[in-house]
Amino acid sequence: MKGSWELYKQRAEINLSFTDCSTAVLARTHGVSDIFTYDDDFSPLRFHGLKSV
């Protein structure tokens, strides 16, 4: 995914893996704002991290 690679390069100061970037791009594409995660890595991208169901 080209968008994932672009985000990965642009946001190098944030601790995001390429997989995290792919998840973020897909979430944005589909209008998802809540992401289940165990860390706060998605917060700088303005996603709401959910740590439990």
N, C-alpha and C positions, 0 to 999 in steps of 0.2 A: 504494500500500500504506500503510494507516494506520499500521502498526507501524513502517515505515521513517521516516515523518515524525515520529512520536513519538520515536524513537531519535535522529534528527537534531537535534531541538529539545533533548532532554535532555542530549546529549553534545556540546554546542557547544564545550567546552574541548578536545576531541580533534579532531585534524585529519582528519575524516571527511567525504567528499562524500555527497550523497544516494544516489548509486550504491553507495558503500561500505556505507551503512546498509541499503540494500535487500538487498545481498549477505549482510550479517550476519543480518538477520531471516530470510531464506530458509534460510541455513545452520543457524540454530538450529531452525527449524521442522522441518528434515529430519535433525537430529541430526549435522550435519557439524561437526567441530572443527578440521580442517586446511584452510587456505585458501592457494592459490598467490598470492603477492604479491611485489612488488619492494621493499616498504617495511614498516615496523613499525606501520602505522596500526591494524591489527586487534588488536595485543597488549593494549591496555587493555580490550578486550572479551573477553579470555581465549580468543582463537583462536590456534592454532598456525600461524604463517606459514611456508609452504614456499617457498623461493626457487629451487628447481630440482627437476627430476623425478628 
